[in-house]
Amino acid sequence: MMMRAHYSRALLLLTLLIAFVAPVVHALDEAQAGVIDWHHRWIGTPRLTATPKTVRGSPHVFVATEKNVVAAVRTKTGELIWRQMLREDEDIHVIRPVNGNLFVLSGSTKTNARMLDGKTGQIIWDFAPAGEPAYSASGFGQAATVTAEDGNLIVINQGIHIRKLSANVGTPIWHWSIEEGSPTSFFAVVEAKGFDKHDSVLYVIGLTRGVAAFSLEIAVLDSNTGERIKTFNPKSSILRYEDVQVLGGGSFEKTGYVAWLETENKQLGTLKLGSDRVNHQTLKSIIDESSGFDQIVGPLEFEYLGPLEGRTAFVLSAAVGEYHDAKSAILLEIDEKTSKALVTFDFLERTGFSVFSAAYKPSTQDLVILRAYRAEVESGLLELVDVTKHETTMQHEFELAHDQFGHITSASLELFNKGQDQYRVSFTTMDGSFHSYADTERWYREESLAYATGVELLDLPERKLWTQEADELAHDAKTAEGHLSLIDRYTQRLTMHLSQLKDLPQFLISYANPSSLFRKAPKAVPYSEVGIGASNRTLSPLYRDQFGVRKLMIVSTGKGKLVAMDTANKGQIVWSRQFNWGHDIKNVFTVRPANLRLPPLIAVVAETGDGSGGHMIRMYRLNALTGQDYESESHFFPSSSWIPAGYKNAIKLPFEESEERTQVIVIADDRMHLTTFPTSIEVQEHFKNFADNFYFLLDKKIGAKSLNGYKAIVSADLERMDIEPTWTLNFPEDEEIVTFGERPNYEVMASLGRVLGDRGVMYKYQNPNYVTVITVAAKVAVPFMTVYLVDIAKGSILYQATHDNIGLDQPILATQFENNVVYTFWSEGLSTYDARGYQVASLELYESGVRNDRIKGETFSSFSSQRPHVIAQSFPFPYEAVAIGVTTTKAGISSKDLLFGLGRDSVMALNHRWLDPRRPTSAPTAMDKEEMLVPYGAIQEDTRMMLSYHLEVAGVRKIVTAPTLLESTSVVVAYGHDLFVTRHAPSKTFDILNEDFSKSQLLLTIMVLLVMLVITKPMMDRKELKEKWF
């Protein structure tokens, strides 16, 4: 008895020690921040750049992007210093560096002139003139310059208002304007040498609308008072404001000029500011001086060289060659004596879509012009031309893969002096990326990810699958063809396992490494968005980790690019691929998973132009691990194919073909035809049998007033596969569709019913064909929204609910999963006494409202007349939701968390039990308590629910999730502008030890206990024997 008690005490001690070693796991604590998640901050493709002038090179470059973001980027590393996210409708027109700070002119419905701190991005001052909206996003009628005389700002707004603003505080010094409705719009201002007795003058250049073209109008203003001195109206005929260049000036000592193209008259006009004398030169006489224009196929155009004041040189270019991808260009300079333009340098013909920029040498103030273009498929070329010497001073070729980045689309040149003249080139490429190239450093930011439109999460292959393939299969023809006997294959397998025994000691050492006795929890590792590029590092082997948390995340972008990222390595880019110009990627499907001894495959469906004004659909099959085309010997499995029609929809079907084990995709085009991909006879036969029960929506059009359902019709000879409309659901006259509820890509229903407090069961409604549609009536006295649950097989409305007096300016979102629907909206309240705010509504669908009652029959049919029993409830919500998703786990056992992207640039997780529509509104009964229902109440603010903790995850538009091998854990991806990836366990990590759990410490504890048992056992035996004697 005493020996058994001794062993019981030892076992209890062992249990307590194990409990001490394995602490409680929380959802997210401070130690996990930055360890289980990563966040990439993006700014979008730069549209405007501005570099502060410094002799030794600016430490940062200011950019304004297509996504209306103003930012400062470190020039040496590409790291983001700061960013200011403006409203989506606040287009940025001008940025100018001013004494180390940055002036920004932006707006559309409202104009804002701001000065931002150059180091932090904080607003120093903000001037917004009342009742003055800006012009279009093109920027016409918006301009600004810094005066050399006093360092203040001259700002043009609307093409009508010209102001001088104090650079220190932003207050207006003077204001001059023309009458609204005037045919003249001013678009540029320059400080230049005056005329007669007027020295301190500003020239404001504008265009006056005529019957067939524009003409120049130049207003001369006193720089100190804003008083108009004179107006010049030189004879001119201009079709576009891009055909005008303002040259020279920059101070009252320098002469200013205007040059313009008269396309109809085929002339170049030049004018010295402050005079009426116009010089005309025929364009033919100019281009005849260059042999590069012999095969000209496009109009002559001015090249934008950047906001560089004081230059009198400019570049004229035109497309040449049969394919319009080559460009010839010439450099012209204004002669000070005659005010005519003289050709001083021939850039000659270059392929690869050339772009230009210019800068001054700090040492001599000589002008240098940059030409950047694609030289070869894998490289780009930079050329620097010294305008004073009229010669090319530098040519440098650099790596620039066409299938990753496409062509160079814009460039900016910076020259600086560190003992000798050096250069730095910032440029953008067709895929949206932002690059920098200098003598000693090069980096790029994958800004295409700021335009993410879709994410596909792919499971990686197991490590043993690849080692089997490498170790088991010999490289001779017999083995490659698979002609090994059973004995030979068993012998190879046994040999492989014996060879792997050499790794056993290393495994034991790593398992019980003494150094891990004092191991702490893993810490966050610093990283940046610049370091994720595939060219910046050596890629590690791609295989699945122990728990399936590591995924290959394939992001499709609005720039026509695919980017594959490693979720376990801070989003390192594995591969990227830029498709041809004009590709609108519609879908990316995983058609073959990684659990086979074949490479995983993805299918890409894109729409592009056909070259004659129409559209066509292109399909690609790619190796998911490399991004390369996957070639097959069978002509039924091409790496790429096309359909001569516009895109309507693409759906992955629930069956695969037998030859290559890939899932089948069916594509609907605007001819109302269906095409399977691949197109083998086997696939078409299978689809014919499947088509009888294949019902679908052709497109989910926002703003539509009706919804249409379709089915597939396949002819007996498989010659035709057409789309046939089956039903039309017309909504009431004032209603328009604003959103659809989307299901997660992966979904498993673990239980068929919900167990009640009295052990009864309510069975879940399992109709796979219903879709959530939300409409809004905005043009009525009291706006309202209606939620419809529609069966797409027959077009019937299974359920509908209306919410009155909603907010039209707030987002409306919806998601559906299992038998649940959740949607968000803004409520203005039904009366003046009702609270206004965000609401989250939750629906649960059951087969019956009676406990233990089920629909009769073994399978569900959409054509049954029975409708679901719906339980609904809405809850006040403290945040603005801009995206919605739901967690998914492998077996669907874990509870569900609703994931919300918030307008405050955060991502939060809310357990579904808080949105349970059965939460009691009165005192909970015994059955409610047995069922563990939480009493009804508003959703409270709780920072512990924030998956992104303090991170600013900007512009979230969608949230997708994927299961792991751990039933407790789901991988969460939030994207839109920024990219945020984390893992989340709604029911806690019940199936895994804590990350800082030490196996070696556990083994050491067991060994100590065993030693204690060995030592104490003889002592206990002697004590027991002594007690028996005495």
Residue pairs with C-beta under 8 A, 6 or more apart in sequence:
2 1020
2 1024
3 1020
3 1024
6 1016
6 1020
10 1009
10 1012
10 1013
13 1009
14 1005
14 1006
14 1009
17 1005
18 1002
18 1005
21 997
21 998
21 1001
21 1002
21 1005
22 993
22 994
22 997
23 994
25 988
25 989
25 994
26 988
27 944
27 984
27 985
27 988
28 36
28 944
28 947
28 949
31 521
31 523
31 996
32 521
32 995
33 524
33 949
34 523
34 524
34 525
35 521
35 522
35 523
35 524
35 995
36 982
36 983
37 947
37 948
37 980
37 981
37 982
37 983
38 527
38 570
38 571
38 980
38 981
38 982
39 948
39 951
39 953
39 978
39 979
39 980
39 981
40 449
40 529
40 532
40 571
40 978
40 979
40 980
41 80
41 83
41 529
41 952
41 954
41 978
42 445
42 447
42 449
42 450
42 529
42 977
42 978
42 979
43 63
43 65
43 67
43 69
43 71
43 73
43 80
43 83
43 434
43 445
43 447
43 450
44 65
44 66
44 67
44 69
44 432
44 447
44 450
44 451
44 977
45 65
45 66
45 67
45 428
45 432
45 433
45 434
45 447
45 448
45 450
45 559
46 63
46 64
46 65
46 66
46 410
46 426
46 428
46 434
46 447
47 64
47 65
47 66
47 92
47 410
48 63
48 64
48 92
48 94
48 95
49 61
49 62
49 63
49 64
49 306
49 412
49 426
50 61
50 62
50 63
50 95
50 96
50 97
50 102
50 307
51 58
51 61
51 62
51 75
51 97
51 412
51 414
52 58
52 60
52 62
52 97
52 100
52 118
53 97
54 416
55 362
55 416
55 417
56 416
56 417
56 418
57 75
57 414
57 416
57 418
57 422
57 424
58 75
58 414
58 416
59 74
59 75
59 76
60 72
60 73
60 74
60 75
60 81
60 118
61 72
61 73
61 75
61 412
61 414
61 426
61 436
62 70
62 71
62 72
62 95
62 97
62 102
62 118
63 70
63 71
63 72
63 73
63 95
63 434
64 70
64 92
64 95
64 104
65 71
65 92
65 447
65 450
67 450
67 955
67 977
68 85
68 86
68 87
68 88
68 90
68 91
68 92
68 106
69 83
69 84
69 85
69 86
70 83
70 84
70 86
70 92
70 95
70 102
70 104
70 116
70 121
71 80
71 81
71 82
71 83
71 84
71 121
72 80
72 81
72 82
72 83
72 102
72 118
72 119
72 121
73 79
73 80
73 81
73 434
73 445
74 80
74 81
75 414
75 424
75 436
75 438
76 441
77 441
77 443
77 528
77 530
78 434
78 436
78 443
78 444
78 445
78 528
78 529
78 530
79 528
79 529
79 530
80 529
81 119
81 121
82 119
82 120
82 121
83 121
84 116
84 121
84 123
85 954
85 955
85 977
86 92
86 106
89 108
89 109
90 106
90 107
90 108
90 110
90 112
91 106
91 107
91 108
91 134
91 137
91 139
92 104
92 105
92 106
93 105
93 106
93 107
93 134
93 139
93 142
93 143
94 103
94 104
94 105
94 139
94 142
94 143
94 144
95 102
95 103
95 104
95 105
96 102
96 103
96 144
96 145
96 146
96 153
96 307
97 103
97 118
98 115
98 146
98 151
98 153
98 167
99 151
99 167
100 118
100 119
101 115
101 116
101 117
101 118
101 124
102 115
102 116
102 118
103 113
103 114
103 115
103 116
103 144
103 146
103 153
103 167
104 112
104 113
104 114
104 115
104 116
105 111
105 112
105 113
105 142
105 143
105 144
105 155
105 157
106 112
106 114
106 134
107 128
107 133
107 134
108 133
108 134
108 136
108 137
109 133
109 134
110 128
110 132
110 133
110 134
111 128
111 129
111 132
111 133
111 134
111 142
111 157
111 158
112 126
112 127
112 128
113 126
113 127
113 128
113 144
113 153
113 155
113 165
113 170
114 123
114 124
114 125
114 126
114 127
114 170
115 123
115 124
115 125
115 126
115 167
115 170
116 122
116 123
116 124
117 123
117 124
124 170
125 169
125 170
126 170
127 165
127 170
127 171
127 172
129 157
129 161
129 163
132 157
132 158
132 161
133 158
134 141
134 142
134 157
134 158
135 141
135 142
135 158
135 159
135 185
140 159
140 185
140 187
140 241
141 156
141 157
141 158
141 159
141 160
141 185
141 186
141 187
142 156
142 157
142 158
142 159
142 187
143 155
143 156
143 186
143 187
143 188
143 189
144 153
144 154
144 155
144 156
144 189
145 153
145 154
145 189
145 190
145 191
145 309
146 152
146 153
146 154
146 167
147 153
147 154
147 164
147 191
147 202
147 223
148 191
148 250
148 251
148 252
149 191
149 200
149 223
149 251
149 252
151 167
152 164
152 165
152 166
152 167
152 173
153 164
153 165
153 166
153 167
154 162
154 163
154 164
154 165
154 189
154 191
154 202
155 162
155 163
155 164
155 165
156 162
156 186
156 187
156 188
156 189
156 204
157 163
158 185
159 184
159 185
159 186
159 187
159 206
160 177
160 178
160 180
160 182
160 185
160 186
161 175
161 176
161 177
162 175
162 176
162 177
162 186
162 189
162 204
162 221
162 226
163 172
163 173
163 174
163 175
163 176
164 172
164 173
164 174
164 175
164 223
164 226
165 171
165 172
165 173
166 172
166 173
173 226
174 225
174 226
175 226
176 221
176 226
176 227
176 228
178 184
178 186
183 208
183 209
183 210
184 206
184 207
184 208
184 209
184 217
185 206
185 207
186 204
186 205
186 206
186 217
186 219
187 205
187 206
187 207
187 241
187 244
188 204
188 205
188 244
188 246
189 202
189 203
189 204
189 205
190 202
190 203
190 205
190 246
190 248
190 249
190 250
190 256
190 273
190 309
191 201
191 202
191 203
191 223
191 249
191 250
191 251
191 252
192 201
192 203
192 248
192 249
192 250
192 251
192 252
192 254
192 255
192 256
192 273
192 274
193 249
193 252
193 253
193 254
193 255
193 256
193 273
193 274
194 200
194 201
194 220
194 252
194 274
195 201
195 220
195 274
195 275
198 220
198 222
198 229
199 252
200 222
200 223
200 224
200 252
201 220
201 221
201 222
201 223
201 229
201 252
201 274
202 220
202 221
202 222
202 223
203 218
203 219
203 220
203 249
203 256
203 273
203 274
204 218
204 219
204 220
204 221
205 216
205 217
205 218
205 244
205 246
205 258
206 216
206 217
206 218
206 219
207 214
207 215
207 216
207 217
207 238
207 241
207 244
208 214
208 215
208 216
208 217
208 233
210 237
212 237
213 237
213 238
213 239
213 264
214 236
214 237
214 238
214 239
214 241
215 233
215 234
215 235
215 236
215 237
215 238
216 232
216 233
216 234
216 236
216 238
216 244
216 258
216 260
216 271
217 231
217 232
217 233
218 231
218 232
218 233
218 234
218 258
218 273
219 228
219 230
219 231
220 228
220 229
220 230
220 231
220 232
220 274
221 227
221 228
221 229
222 228
222 229
223 252
232 275
232 276
234 258
234 269
234 271
234 276
234 278
235 278
236 260
236 262
236 269
236 278
237 262
237 264
237 265
238 244
238 260
238 261
238 262
239 263
239 264
242 301
242 302
243 260
243 261
243 262
243 263
243 301
243 302
244 258
244 259
244 260
245 258
245 259
245 260
245 302
245 314
246 256
246 257
246 258
247 256
247 257
247 258
247 259
247 311
247 312
247 313
247 314
247 334
248 254
248 255
248 256
248 257
248 273
248 310
248 311
248 312
248 334
249 255
249 256
249 273
249 309
249 310
250 309
250 310
251 310
254 310
255 272
255 273
255 336
256 272
256 273
256 274
257 270
257 271
257 272
257 273
257 312
257 334
257 339
258 270
258 271
258 273
259 268
259 269
259 270
259 271
259 302
259 314
259 334
259 341
260 268
260 269
260 270
261 267
261 268
261 269
261 283
261 300
261 301
261 302
262 268
262 269
262 280
263 299
265 280
266 282
266 283
266 284
267 280
267 281
267 282
267 283
268 280
268 281
268 282
268 283
268 286
268 316
268 341
269 278
269 279
269 280
270 278
270 279
270 281
270 334
270 339
270 340
270 341
271 277
271 278
271 279
271 339
272 339
275 339
277 339
279 338
279 339
279 340
279 341
281 340
281 341
283 300
286 316
286 330
286 332
286 341
286 343
287 293
287 296
287 300
287 316
287 318
287 330
289 330
289 343
289 346
290 328
290 330
290 343
290 346
290 348
291 346
291 348
292 320
292 328
292 329
292 330
292 346
292 347
292 348
292 349
293 318
293 320
293 328
294 320
295 320
295 321
295 322
296 318
296 319
296 320
296 328
297 318
297 319
297 320
297 321
297 322
297 324
298 318
298 319
298 320
298 324
299 318
300 316
300 317
300 318
301 316
301 317
301 318
302 314
302 315
302 316
303 314
303 315
303 316
303 317
303 329
303 355
303 356
304 356
305 311
305 314
305 315
305 356
305 357
305 358
305 369
306 357
306 358
306 359
306 412
306 413
308 358
308 359
308 360
311 358
311 367
312 333
312 334
312 336
313 331
313 332
313 333
313 334
313 344
313 358
313 367
313 369
313 387
314 331
314 332
314 333
314 341
315 329
315 330
315 331
315 332
315 347
315 356
315 369
316 329
316 330
316 332
317 327
317 328
317 329
317 330
317 347
317 354
317 356
318 327
318 328
318 329
319 325
319 326
319 327
320 326
320 327
320 328
320 349
321 349
321 351
325 351
325 352
325 353
326 349
326 350
326 351
326 352
327 349
327 350
327 353
327 354
327 373
328 347
328 348
328 349
328 350
329 347
329 354
329 356
329 371
330 343
330 345
330 346
330 347
331 343
331 344
331 345
331 346
331 347
331 369
331 385
331 387
332 341
332 342
332 343
332 344
333 341
333 342
333 344
333 387
334 340
334 341
334 342
335 341
335 342
344 387
344 390
345 385
345 387
345 390
345 391
347 354
347 371
347 383
347 385
350 371
350 373
351 373
351 374
352 373
352 374
352 375
352 380
352 381
352 407
352 408
353 373
353 374
353 407
353 408
353 409
354 371
354 372
354 373
355 371
355 372
355 373
355 408
355 409
355 410
355 411
355 427
356 369
356 370
356 371
356 372
356 411
357 369
357 370
357 372
357 411
357 412
357 413
357 425
358 367
358 368
358 369
358 370
358 413
359 367
359 368
359 370
359 413
359 414
359 415
359 423
360 366
360 367
360 368
360 415
361 367
361 368
361 415
361 417
361 421
362 415
362 416
362 417
362 421
363 417
363 421
364 388
366 386
366 387
366 388
366 389
367 386
367 387
367 388
368 384
368 385
368 386
368 387
368 393
368 413
368 415
368 423
369 384
369 385
369 387
369 413
370 382
370 383
370 384
370 385
370 411
370 413
370 423
370 425
371 382
371 383
371 385
372 380
372 381
372 382
372 383
372 408
372 411
372 425
372 427
373 380
373 381
373 407
373 408
374 380
374 381
374 400
374 402
374 407
374 408
375 381
375 397
376 397
377 401
377 402
378 399
378 400
378 401
378 402
379 397
379 398
379 399
379 400
380 397
380 398
380 399
380 400
380 408
381 395
381 396
381 397
381 398
382 394
382 395
382 396
382 397
382 398
382 425
382 437
383 392
383 394
383 395
384 392
384 393
384 394
384 395
384 413
384 423
385 391
385 392
385 393
386 392
386 393
394 423
398 437
398 442
399 535
400 408
400 429
402 578
403 577
403 578
404 431
404 576
404 577
404 578
405 429
405 430
405 431
405 433
405 435
405 578
406 429
406 430
406 431
406 578
406 581
407 429
407 430
408 427
408 428
408 429
408 430
409 427
409 428
409 429
409 430
410 427
410 428
411 425
411 426
411 427
411 428
412 425
412 426
412 427
413 423
413 424
413 425
414 423
414 424
414 425
414 426
415 421
415 422
415 423
416 422
416 423
416 424
422 438
422 439
423 438
423 439
424 436
424 437
424 438
425 436
425 437
425 438
426 434
426 435
426 436
427 434
427 435
427 436
427 437
428 434
428 435
428 447
429 435
430 559
430 578
430 581
431 448
431 557
431 559
431 560
431 561
431 576
431 578
432 447
432 448
432 450
432 451
432 557
432 559
432 561
433 444
433 445
433 446
433 447
433 448
434 444
434 445
434 447
435 442
435 443
435 444
435 445
436 442
436 443
436 444
443 530
443 533
443 536
444 530
444 533
445 529
445 530
446 529
446 532
446 533
446 563
446 573
446 576
448 557
448 559
448 561
448 563
449 555
449 557
449 563
449 975
449 979
450 955
450 977
450 978
451 557
451 558
451 559
452 555
452 556
452 557
452 558
452 975
452 976
452 979
453 556
453 557
453 558
453 585
454 555
454 556
454 585
454 587
454 588
455 553
455 554
455 555
455 556
455 958
455 960
455 973
455 975
456 553
456 554
456 556
456 588
456 589
456 590
456 602
457 551
457 552
457 553
457 554
457 567
457 745
457 960
457 962
457 971
457 973
458 551
458 552
458 553
458 554
458 590
458 593
458 594
458 600
458 602
458 624
459 544
459 548
459 551
459 552
459 593
459 594
459 595
459 600
460 542
460 543
460 544
460 550
460 551
460 552
460 594
461 542
461 543
461 544
461 594
461 595
461 600
461 625
462 543
462 544
462 594
462 595
463 541
463 543
463 544
465 594
465 595
465 597
466 541
466 543
468 496
468 597
469 597
471 496
471 499
472 489
472 492
472 493
472 496
473 479
473 480
474 480
474 492
478 484
484 492
511 999
511 1000
512 999
512 1000
512 1003
513 1000
514 1000
516 998
516 999
516 1000
516 1001
517 998
517 1000
517 1001
517 1004
519 996
519 998
520 996
521 994
521 995
521 996
522 995
522 996
525 570
527 570
530 536
531 537
532 565
532 570
532 571
532 572
532 573
533 573
534 572
534 573
534 574
534 575
534 576
537 572
539 572
539 574
540 566
540 569
542 552
542 566
542 574
542 625
544 550
544 594
545 568
546 965
547 964
547 965
547 966
547 969
547 992
548 963
548 964
548 965
548 966
549 567
549 568
549 964
549 965
549 966
549 969
549 971
549 983
550 566
550 567
550 568
551 567
551 568
551 962
551 971
552 564
552 565
552 566
552 567
552 574
552 624
552 625
553 564
553 565
553 566
553 567
553 571
553 973
553 981
554 562
554 563
554 564
554 565
554 588
554 602
554 624
555 562
555 563
555 564
555 565
555 975
555 979
556 562
556 585
556 588
556 604
557 563
557 585
558 584
559 578
560 578
560 579
560 580
560 581
560 582
560 583
560 584
560 585
560 606
561 576
561 577
561 578
561 579
561 585
562 576
562 577
562 579
562 585
562 588
562 604
562 622
562 627
563 573
563 576
564 573
564 574
564 575
564 576
564 624
564 627
565 571
565 572
565 573
565 574
566 572
566 573
566 574
567 971
567 973
567 981
571 979
571 981
574 625
574 627
575 626
575 627
576 627
577 622
577 627
579 585
579 604
579 606
579 620
580 608
582 608
582 609
583 606
583 607
583 608
583 618
584 606
584 607
584 608
584 647
585 604
585 605
585 606
586 605
586 606
586 607
586 647
586 650
587 603
587 604
587 605
587 650
587 665
588 602
588 603
588 604
588 605
589 602
589 603
589 605
589 650
589 652
589 663
589 665
590 600
590 601
590 602
590 624
590 663
591 601
591 602
591 603
591 621
591 652
591 656
591 662
591 663
591 664
591 665
592 598
592 599
592 600
592 601
592 656
592 660
592 661
592 662
592 663
593 600
594 600
594 624
596 661
598 660
598 661
599 623
599 624
599 625
599 626
599 630
600 623
600 624
600 625
601 621
601 622
601 623
601 624
601 630
601 662
602 621
602 622
602 624
603 619
603 620
603 621
603 622
603 662
603 665
603 677
604 619
604 620
604 621
604 622
605 617
605 618
605 619
605 647
605 650
605 665
605 667
606 617
606 618
606 619
606 620
607 615
607 616
607 617
607 618
607 646
607 647
608 615
608 616
608 618
609 615
609 616
610 616
610 644
614 644
614 646
615 645
615 646
615 647
615 670
616 642
616 643
616 644
616 645
616 646
617 642
617 643
617 645
617 646
617 647
617 667
617 669
618 640
618 641
618 642
618 643
619 640
619 641
619 642
619 643
619 665
619 667
619 677
620 629
620 639
620 640
621 629
621 630
621 632
621 637
621 638
621 639
621 640
621 662
622 628
622 629
622 630
622 639
623 629
623 630
629 639
629 640
630 639
631 639
632 638
632 639
632 660
634 659
634 660
634 680
636 659
636 678
636 679
636 680
636 683
637 659
637 660
637 662
637 678
637 680
641 677
641 679
643 667
643 669
643 675
645 669
645 670
645 671
645 673
646 669
646 670
647 667
647 669
647 670
648 668
648 669
648 670
648 698
648 699
649 667
649 668
649 696
649 697
649 698
649 699
650 665
650 666
650 667
650 668
651 665
651 666
651 668
651 696
652 663
652 664
652 665
653 663
653 664
653 665
653 666
653 687
653 690
654 663
655 663
655 664
655 686
655 690
656 662
656 663
656 664
657 664
657 678
657 680
657 682
657 683
657 686
658 682
659 680
659 682
662 678
664 676
664 677
664 678
664 683
664 686
664 687
665 676
665 677
666 674
666 675
666 676
666 677
666 687
666 712
667 674
667 675
667 676
667 677
668 674
668 698
668 723
669 675
672 722
672 723
673 720
673 721
673 722
673 723
674 712
674 721
674 722
674 723
675 721
676 683
676 684
676 687
676 721
681 718
684 714
684 718
684 721
685 718
687 712
687 714
687 721
688 714
688 718
691 711
691 712
691 713
691 714
691 721
694 711
694 712
695 709
695 710
695 711
695 726
695 769
695 792
695 793
695 862
696 709
696 710
696 711
696 792
697 707
697 708
697 709
697 710
697 771
697 792
698 708
698 710
698 723
700 737
700 740
701 737
702 737
702 738
702 739
703 736
703 737
703 738
704 736
704 737
705 730
705 731
705 733
705 735
705 736
705 737
706 728
706 729
706 730
706 731
707 728
707 729
707 731
707 737
707 773
707 790
707 795
708 725
708 727
708 728
708 729
709 725
709 726
709 727
709 728
709 729
709 792
709 793
709 794
709 795
710 723
710 724
710 725
710 726
711 723
711 724
711 726
712 721
712 722
712 723
712 724
713 720
713 721
713 722
713 723
713 724
714 720
714 721
715 721
726 794
726 795
727 794
727 795
728 795
729 790
729 795
729 797
731 737
731 775
731 786
731 788
732 777
734 777
734 778
734 779
734 780
735 775
735 776
735 777
735 786
736 775
736 776
736 777
736 778
737 773
737 774
737 775
738 774
738 775
738 776
738 785
738 812
739 774
739 812
739 813
739 814
739 823
740 771
740 772
740 773
740 774
740 814
741 771
741 772
741 773
741 774
741 814
741 815
741 816
741 821
741 823
742 814
742 815
742 816
743 815
743 816
743 817
744 815
744 817
744 885
744 886
744 888
744 960
744 961
745 888
745 960
745 962
746 888
746 961
746 962
746 963
747 817
747 818
747 888
747 892
748 888
748 889
748 890
748 891
748 892
749 764
749 766
749 818
749 892
750 891
750 892
750 893
751 764
752 763
752 764
752 766
753 761
753 762
753 763
753 764
754 761
754 762
754 764
754 846
755 761
755 931
756 762
756 851
756 927
756 931
757 925
757 926
757 927
757 928
757 929
757 930
757 931
758 851
758 927
758 930
760 851
760 852
761 851
761 852
762 846
762 847
762 848
762 849
762 851
763 846
763 847
763 848
763 853
763 854
763 855
764 818
764 819
764 845
764 846
764 847
765 819
765 845
765 846
765 847
765 868
765 869
766 819
766 847
766 860
767 791
767 798
767 845
767 860
767 862
767 868
768 860
769 791
769 792
769 793
769 862
770 789
770 790
770 791
770 792
770 798
770 816
771 789
771 790
771 792
771 816
772 787
772 788
772 789
772 790
772 814
772 816
772 821
772 823
773 787
773 788
773 789
773 790
774 785
774 786
774 787
774 788
774 812
774 814
774 823
775 785
775 786
775 788
776 783
776 784
776 785
776 786
776 806
776 808
776 812
777 783
777 784
777 785
777 786
778 808
782 804
782 805
783 805
783 806
783 808
784 802
784 803
784 804
784 805
784 806
785 802
785 803
785 806
785 812
785 825
786 800
786 801
786 802
786 803
787 799
787 800
787 801
787 802
787 803
787 814
787 821
787 823
787 841
787 843
788 797
788 799
788 800
789 797
789 798
789 799
789 800
789 821
789 843
789 845
789 868
789 870
790 796
790 797
790 798
791 798
791 862
793 862
793 863
794 862
794 863
798 845
798 867
798 868
799 843
799 845
799 867
799 868
799 870
801 841
801 872
803 825
803 827
803 839
803 841
803 874
804 830
805 827
805 828
805 829
805 830
806 812
806 825
806 826
806 827
806 828
807 825
807 826
807 827
807 828
807 836
809 826
810 825
810 826
810 838
810 880
811 824
811 880
811 881
811 882
812 823
812 824
812 825
813 823
813 824
813 881
813 882
813 883
813 884
814 821
814 822
814 823
814 824
814 884
815 821
815 822
815 823
815 884
815 885
815 886
815 898
816 822
817 886
817 896
818 892
818 896
819 844
819 845
819 846
819 868
820 842
820 843
820 844
820 845
820 896
820 912
821 842
821 843
821 845
822 840
822 841
822 842
822 843
822 884
822 886
822 898
822 915
823 840
823 841
824 838
824 839
824 840
824 841
824 877
824 881
824 884
824 900
825 838
825 839
825 841
826 836
826 837
826 838
826 839
827 834
827 836
827 837
827 838
827 839
828 836
829 835
829 836
835 876
837 876
837 877
837 878
838 876
838 877
838 878
838 879
838 880
838 881
839 874
839 875
839 876
839 877
840 874
840 875
840 877
840 881
840 915
840 939
841 872
841 873
841 874
841 875
842 872
842 873
842 874
842 875
842 915
842 916
842 917
843 870
843 871
843 872
843 917
844 870
844 871
844 872
844 916
844 917
844 918
845 868
845 869
845 870
846 868
846 869
846 870
846 871
847 853
847 854
847 855
847 866
847 868
847 869
848 854
848 855
848 869
849 869
855 864
855 866
871 917
871 918
872 917
873 916
873 917
873 918
873 919
873 936
875 914
875 915
875 936
875 937
875 938
875 939
876 938
876 939
877 938
877 939
878 938
878 939
878 940
878 941
879 900
879 902
879 903
879 904
879 906
879 908
879 941
880 902
880 903
880 904
881 900
881 901
881 902
881 903
882 901
882 902
882 903
882 956
882 957
883 900
883 901
883 956
883 957
883 958
883 959
883 974
883 976
884 898
884 899
884 900
884 901
884 959
885 898
885 899
885 958
885 959
885 960
885 961
885 972
885 974
886 896
886 897
886 898
886 899
886 961
887 894
887 896
887 897
887 899
887 909
887 961
887 970
887 972
887 984
887 986
888 961
888 962
888 963
888 970
889 963
889 964
889 966
889 967
889 968
889 969
889 970
889 986
890 963
890 964
890 965
890 966
890 967
891 967
893 967
894 967
894 968
894 970
894 985
894 986
894 987
895 911
895 912
895 913
895 986
895 987
896 911
896 912
896 986
897 909
897 910
897 911
897 912
897 984
897 986
898 909
898 910
898 911
898 912
898 915
899 907
899 908
899 909
899 910
899 947
899 959
899 961
899 972
899 974
899 984
900 907
900 908
900 909
900 910
900 959
901 907
901 953
901 956
901 957
901 958
901 959
901 974
901 976
902 908
902 956
905 952
905 953
905 954
905 955
905 956
906 946
906 948
906 951
906 953
907 946
907 947
907 948
907 953
907 956
907 959
907 972
907 974
907 980
907 982
908 945
908 946
908 947
908 948
909 945
909 947
909 984
909 986
910 939
910 945
911 986
913 932
913 934
914 934
914 939
915 939
916 933
916 934
918 931
918 933
919 933
919 934
919 935
919 936
919 937
920 928
920 933
920 935
920 936
921 935
921 936
923 935
924 933
924 935
943 949
947 972
947 980
947 982
947 984
948 974
948 980
948 982
951 980
952 978
953 974
953 978
953 980
954 977
954 978
955 976
955 977
955 978
956 974
956 975
956 976
956 977
956 978
956 980
957 975
957 976
957 977
958 974
958 975
958 976
959 972
959 973
959 974
960 972
960 973
960 975
961 970
961 971
961 972
961 973
962 970
962 971
962 973
963 970
963 971
964 970
964 971
964 983
966 985
966 989
966 991
966 992
967 991
968 985
968 986
968 987
968 988
968 989
968 990
968 991
968 992
969 983
969 984
969 985
969 989
969 992
970 983
970 984
970 985
970 986
971 981
971 982
971 983
972 981
972 982
972 983
972 984
973 979
973 980
973 981
974 980
974 981
